[in-house]
Amino acid sequence: MHRVVSNANDVTAHLSGISGWEQSYYQMTPGKIDCALDFVESSNVQMFHERFSEDVAQYGAVPLGVVSFALPVRSSRAGTLLGKPFDAGNVYVVRAGQEFITHTTRQMETLVFAISVERLKSAAEWAYPTVNVTDRSTFAPLKTTLGPELSVLVSLFRDANDAGPKQRDTREPLLEDSLIDLLLQLVAQNGPLERVSLTEAVRCELVKRCREIVLARNDNPVSILELCQALRVSRRALQEAFLSITGTTPLYYLRAIRLGTVRQLLQSDEHSGKTIGDIAASLGFFHLGRLTGDYKQLFSELPSETRQRRFQKV
């Protein structure tokens, strides 16, 4: 992964931090402009977070081979994208090779994800069969309430750049899958409804198989997209199976399984010489702070309290 963080007082200098895009930016309102950029690039995803202190006109085209998802995250007033209002609460999808004209307003912050078309098609094949990622039909903004989930993923993408090579190799595909899953879910919600019809036996089998796959890959977390591909089912079918059988989502249920494994190891004699961080990393939890928060939420105690109680029993 590669990350660039920059601040500039010129829109042309700002553009130098964004690789692979042919764009022209023009400052439109008077004043000394402040341009802020946080750019992260992985194998299949580019993520850039931009902020301008003045109105800016942007001309360009989405690079071939990628689909762009643009989200205004903060603004004093709406801008425009391809002639339509460009404002917070919406996601704007611009296809590979499509030209765009964007006008952002003073102090507007925009988050853009550019994702490989082939990676999107591969993810959608089983998980989102109703989504056509190459559809070039009339542009329309998609209503979204995914702000909190996206904020978490953005933070994780930034943190992953600071991890060691081994951790980056493990985290990068999982983070890409999590982001792609979230964005395809949004596109699917705004498209034709997928009809799902599963028997109780099939639903039980799906839940059982998911648990087996997750436990078999304890050291390398499995994404929901990987489960859909392995089981040859859609994301919606998997979601309905878990809600019907377990009363919760596959993401929450399988995270609880993995947290339960952490709890078991913290109390086992075999792992008594390992630190909490070592145990967490061996199970694919590389963000110790996030693990601690999830662990306390589920078990009403910190991992350190579980470990301390185990030693008190010895």
N, C-alpha and C positions, 0 to 999 in steps of 0.2 A: 504494500500500500504506500501511497505517496500523498503528502499533505503540504499545502502552501497557505500560509496566513500572511496577509499583507494589508497595509493601509497606504493610500496614495491621495494626492491632491490634484489628480488629473485622470480623466476617464480612460485615456489611451494607455497610460501606465498601468492602470487597474486591469485592463484586458490582458496584459502580458502574463498574468498568473493563471489564465484559463487556457489549457492546451487542447488542441484539436478542433477549435471552433473558429469559423470565419465570421467575425462580427465587427460592426462599427458602432461606437457609442458617442453621443453628443450631449454635452451639458446644455440645458434649456433655460434655466433660471439663473439670475445673476448672484454672485457670491463665491467665496472660496469653498470649493467642494471638498468634502471628505468622503472617500470611497473605501469601504471595508470589504475584504474578501476572505472567506475560509473555504479552500478548495481541497477535496479529498478524492483520490482516484484509486480504485481497486481493479481487479481483472475485468469485471463486467459492468462496473458502475462508476460514474462521475457524480460527485455531489458538490454543488457550490452554493454558498450562502453569501448573498450580496446585500450591501446597504449603501445608499447614496444620500447625502445631506441636501441635495438639490434635485430638481426634476431632470430626468435623463431619457433621451430617445435611443432605442436600441434597434438596429437593423441587422439581420443575419439569416442563417438557415441552419436547421438541425443537421448535424453531420449524418452522412449516410451510414446505415447500419445500427442506428440507435433510435430510441423513442425518448422524448423529453417530457417530464412531468414537472410543471412549474406551480409553486404554491406561494402566494403572497402571505407572509406570516405576521406582518405588522405594517400599518399604513395610516396616515392622517386622513387621506382621501383616496378614492379609487383611481387607478391608472387604467390603461387599455392594453389589450393584447389582440392583435388581428381585428381591431375595431370593436371588440366586446369589452365590457367592464372587467377590470383586472383587480380583484379585491380579495381580502382574507375570507376564509370559509369555503373557498373553491380550489379545486385542482384543475389545471389546464394541461391537456395532453396535446403535444405537437409531434407529428410523425416524422420519420426519417426523411431527410431531404426537403422538408417543407419550409418555405420561407416564412419569416415572422417579422412583425413590427411591434415593438413593445414601448409603451411610455410609462415609466415609473415616476412616482411623485416624491416630493421632499420627505426624507427620513423613511421611505419605504424599505422594508426588508423582504427579500425574495429567496426562497429555497428552491433549487432546481436539481432534479435527478435525471441524468442521462444514462439509459440502460440499454445494453446490447439487445438488438431485436432477436437474435438467435437464442439468447439466454431467456428472454421473455417467452418466446414460442415454446422452448423446451419446458419451462415451468407451467405454461398454460395447457400443455397437451393433455395432461390427466387432471390437474387440479382445477382448471377453469375452462372447461370445454366450450362454453358459450362466448368466450372472449377471443376476438380476432385482433391481435396486436398490430397487424399491418393494415387494418381498415383505415382508409383515407376519406371516410365520409365527413359530412359537415362538422366543423369544429364546434364543440360545445363544452362549457365548463362543467365540472362534476362537483356537486355538493359533497362536503366532507366534514366528519366530526373526528377525524383521526389525528388531530393535533398532538395530544399527549403521547400516543404510541410513536408517532414520527419523531417527536422531541427526544424520546429515549433512544431510538435508533440512530439519530444524528449524533448524540453524545457517544454512543458505543462505537460508531464509525471513527470519530475523532480519537477516542481512546485507543482503538486498535492500532493506529499508526505508531503509538508509543510502545507497543508490546514487543517482545523479542520475536525473532524469526519463526520459531516453532509455534508460538501462540498466534502469530499473525496467520500462518498457514492454516491453523485450525479454525480461527474466528472468521476469517474473510468470507469463505463460502457460506457459513451460517448467517452472517450479517447480511450478505447479498440476498440469500433466500428469504430472510425475514422481511427485508424491505420490499422485495418483488412480490411476496405474498400479500403484503399490506396494500400495495398499489393495485395489483390485479384484483384483489377483493373489492376495492373501491370501484374499479371499472365494471366488474361483474354486477355490483349492486345497482349500477346505473344503466344496465342493459337488460336483455331478455331473461326472464326467470328460468332457472334450471329446475326441471322436475326430478325429484328423487323418490324412489320407492324401494325400501329395503325391508326385509323380514327381520324379526327380532333376533333370529339365529345369526343372520349375517351381521347385524349390528354388534352383537356380543363377540363374534369372531373378529371383527375389525378392532374393537377395543383390546381384545386379548393379544392380537398380532402386534399392535402398536406397542404395547408394554414389552413384549418379547424383543422387538427391534431396539427399543430404547435401552433396555438392560444389556443387550448384547454389544452395544456401542457406548458404554458408560463414559469412556475417555474421550469420545468424539461425538458431541451432541447431534441429534438428528433433527432436521428441520421438518416442518409440516409438509413442505413441498416434496421432500424426499420420501416421507411416509406415503403421500398420495401416489407417487411414482412406483414405489415398491409394492403397494397394495392394489394399484390400478383402479383407484377410486378418485372421485372429485373432492375438492376441498369442502363443498357443501354437503356431500354425502358423509364425509368423515365427521364434520361438525354435527350433523343430525344424529349420527350413531352415538357420539359421545354424550350429547345432551339428553338423548333418550335413555341410555344405559347408566350413565354416571351422574347426570344432572349438572354437568359443567362442560367447559370447552376442552378440546384435546390439548391445547397449549397449557392450560392451567393443570389439568389432570397429569400430564406427562412431566411437567415441572415438579409437581408434588411427588411423583415416583422418584425422580432424581434427587430431590431434597431428602426424601426418606432414606436413600442410599447413603448420602452424606451423614445423616444422623446415625445410621448403623455403624459406619466406619469410625465415627468419632467415639463410639462406645466399645469398639472391638479391641481385644488384646493385641491382635496382629498389627494394628495401625497405631498403637499407643505412642510409638516413638516419632511419629510424623506430626508436623505442625498442621494447623487448620488450613493454612494456605496450600500446603503440599497435598492434602486430601482433596481440597476443592479443585486444584489444578488437575489432579489425576482423573477427576470426573468431568472435566471440561468447563468448570466454573473459573474463569480467569479474572472476573471482576469481583474481588472479595467483598467490597462494600455492597454491591447489589445482592450477592449471595447472602450476606448477613441480614439485609433488610427482608428478603424473601423468606429466609429461614425463621426469623423472629415472627413474621406475620403468620406463618403456618403453625409453628410450634410454641409460640408465646415465650420463647427464651432465645438467647443468643447461642451461636455455636460454642463459644467459649464456656458458657454455663453448662451446656451438655457435657463438654469435655471435663470440666471441673468436677461435676457430679460423678462422673465415671471414675476419676482418680480418688474421690472420697470413699468410694465403695471398696477400693483395693486395700 
